[in-house]
Amino acid sequence: MHEGGNDGGRPVESGVSGNGVDRSTAPGGAEREFLSLERELTVFLRRARASQGEMAREVHPDLESAAYGLLVRLEECGRQRATELAAYIGVGKATMSRQLRALEELGLVAREPDPADGRAWLVHLTEEGRGRVSSVREARRARYVRQLAHWDQDEVAELARLLNQLNRGMEK
């Protein structure tokens, strides 16, 4: 299903036209590519938010959708300071404290003193949290494998590379 897409996924032309007109400055030139990008990202992000909410509920019925990303980050990177998590996710200290408190109450994360700085705390997944997050992430990867089974592996790798490039560019 391709809803709200760019005319069935056909690439949008760019560059210089056959008559030498730079289409990036011509009406509908590069603007068309960026409108197409915006439309596709809007659909993708809407679906991603819905999927994140589903995955959060699979980890724990009371888990907020926004907290799911914290659990994934902790699974991938191990112990982290709350300030590092807040910077990575892009939220303030108060929001991070509230989310971590809720995750602690659900038994998914725990805090321990940072040996490098006794004033700071490190947050980590509990065994329960690690097991639940791993299970949900494995199910999600299996779903991607099924949904993209008709794609060439090089296409999947290229999509991952381009998304990584996009994400890195957004950090600047």
Legacy VTK file of the C-alpha trace (Angstrom):
# vtk DataFile Version 3.0
C-alpha trace
ASCII
DATASET POLYDATA
POINTS 172 float
0.000 0.000 0.000
1.407 3.383 -0.962
-0.757 6.115 0.436
-0.026 9.752 -0.124
2.994 8.825 -2.207
4.803 10.454 -5.045
2.789 9.175 -7.971
3.405 5.492 -7.339
7.003 5.910 -6.296
8.245 7.237 -9.652
11.325 9.407 -9.228
10.834 13.107 -9.631
13.098 14.662 -12.267
15.759 17.146 -11.214
18.720 19.053 -12.584
19.001 20.865 -15.879
16.295 20.425 -18.481
16.964 19.622 -22.116
16.755 23.337 -22.965
19.447 24.259 -20.438
17.111 25.710 -17.784
18.242 24.975 -14.238
15.159 23.301 -12.787
16.280 23.882 -9.220
15.395 27.554 -9.737
12.519 27.048 -12.168
9.005 26.832 -10.754
8.344 23.249 -9.764
12.055 22.302 -10.112
13.751 21.341 -6.871
10.649 22.515 -5.066
8.842 19.484 -6.483
11.482 17.094 -5.111
11.274 18.654 -1.662
7.488 18.583 -1.700
7.669 14.904 -2.600
10.207 14.320 0.189
7.992 16.162 2.671
4.935 14.121 1.655
6.750 10.786 1.936
8.343 11.693 5.272
4.958 12.778 6.632
3.436 9.393 5.799
6.511 7.564 7.094
6.600 9.489 10.383
2.869 9.042 10.980
3.269 5.304 10.536
6.415 5.283 12.673
4.610 7.061 15.530
1.747 4.576 15.373
4.196 1.676 15.272
6.175 3.098 18.201
2.986 3.291 20.250
2.195 -0.347 19.460
5.715 -1.446 20.392
5.623 0.544 23.614
2.373 -1.188 24.628
3.946 -4.566 23.778
6.834 -3.800 26.142
4.375 -2.783 28.862
0.702 -1.754 28.651
1.397 1.397 30.702
4.501 2.489 28.786
4.299 5.907 27.104
5.046 5.836 23.416
7.812 8.424 23.744
9.681 6.329 26.325
10.163 3.407 23.936
13.096 5.174 22.253
14.833 5.503 25.615
14.622 1.767 26.171
16.029 1.054 22.707
18.895 3.490 23.302
19.724 1.832 26.622
19.630 -1.608 25.015
21.997 -0.494 22.265
24.395 1.655 24.310
24.225 0.334 27.846
24.407 2.537 30.908
23.889 6.243 30.233
23.544 9.416 32.223
20.121 11.019 32.094
21.697 14.110 30.511
23.127 11.979 27.675
19.745 10.374 27.089
18.007 13.764 27.105
20.479 15.143 24.562
20.134 12.106 22.304
16.324 12.090 22.400
16.122 15.891 22.242
14.161 16.628 25.411
14.800 18.706 28.516
15.976 17.460 31.901
12.522 17.718 33.470
10.921 15.612 30.723
13.726 13.057 30.955
13.403 12.829 34.741
9.653 12.256 34.459
10.093 9.546 31.800
12.850 7.789 33.746
10.773 7.862 36.939
7.887 6.232 35.069
10.212 3.580 33.593
11.604 2.853 37.058
8.096 2.456 38.460
7.359 -0.085 35.700
10.518 -1.993 36.636
12.102 -1.489 33.217
15.085 0.668 34.223
17.170 1.242 37.316
19.653 3.925 38.393
23.026 3.525 40.012
25.683 6.037 41.092
28.168 6.955 38.365
31.588 5.719 39.548
33.251 8.548 37.604
31.147 11.232 39.315
29.397 10.490 42.604
26.920 13.324 41.984
25.590 11.749 38.791
23.552 8.634 38.127
23.704 6.037 35.382
20.486 4.573 34.008
20.334 1.007 32.731
17.783 -1.574 31.694
16.735 -4.083 34.312
16.712 -7.753 33.300
12.947 -7.459 32.908
13.349 -4.373 30.728
16.072 -5.984 28.605
13.983 -9.088 28.002
10.862 -7.153 27.046
12.663 -4.706 24.740
14.645 -7.477 23.036
11.492 -9.474 22.393
9.640 -6.520 20.848
12.618 -5.464 18.734
13.081 -8.998 17.405
9.412 -9.118 16.412
9.783 -5.762 14.656
12.867 -6.929 12.724
10.980 -10.053 11.661
8.142 -7.839 10.416
10.617 -5.751 8.382
12.037 -8.926 6.865
8.534 -10.024 5.825
7.476 -6.612 4.528
10.675 -6.066 2.557
11.179 -9.648 1.366
10.649 -8.544 -2.251
13.424 -5.919 -1.951
16.987 -6.657 -2.988
19.313 -6.699 0.039
21.356 -3.921 -1.565
18.208 -1.763 -1.640
17.611 -2.382 2.060
21.237 -1.494 2.792
20.953 1.665 0.676
17.768 2.713 2.460
19.498 2.232 5.831
22.508 4.229 4.599
20.338 7.099 3.341
18.271 7.209 6.532
21.497 7.283 8.562
22.760 10.140 6.395
19.474 11.998 6.887
19.575 11.463 10.659
23.190 12.634 10.909
22.331 15.719 8.861
19.430 16.555 11.152
21.772 16.601 14.187
23.641 19.665 12.882
LINES 1 173
172 0 1 2 3 4 5 6 7 8 9 10 11 12 13 14 15 16 17 18 19 20 21 22 23 24 25 26 27 28 29 30 31 32 33 34 35 36 37 38 39 40 41 42 43 44 45 46 47 48 49 50 51 52 53 54 55 56 57 58 59 60 61 62 63 64 65 66 67 68 69 70 71 72 73 74 75 76 77 78 79 80 81 82 83 84 85 86 87 88 89 90 91 92 93 94 95 96 97 98 99 100 101 102 103 104 105 106 107 108 109 110 111 112 113 114 115 116 117 118 119 120 121 122 123 124 125 126 127 128 129 130 131 132 133 134 135 136 137 138 139 140 141 142 143 144 145 146 147 148 149 150 151 152 153 154 155 156 157 158 159 160 161 162 163 164 165 166 167 168 169 170 171
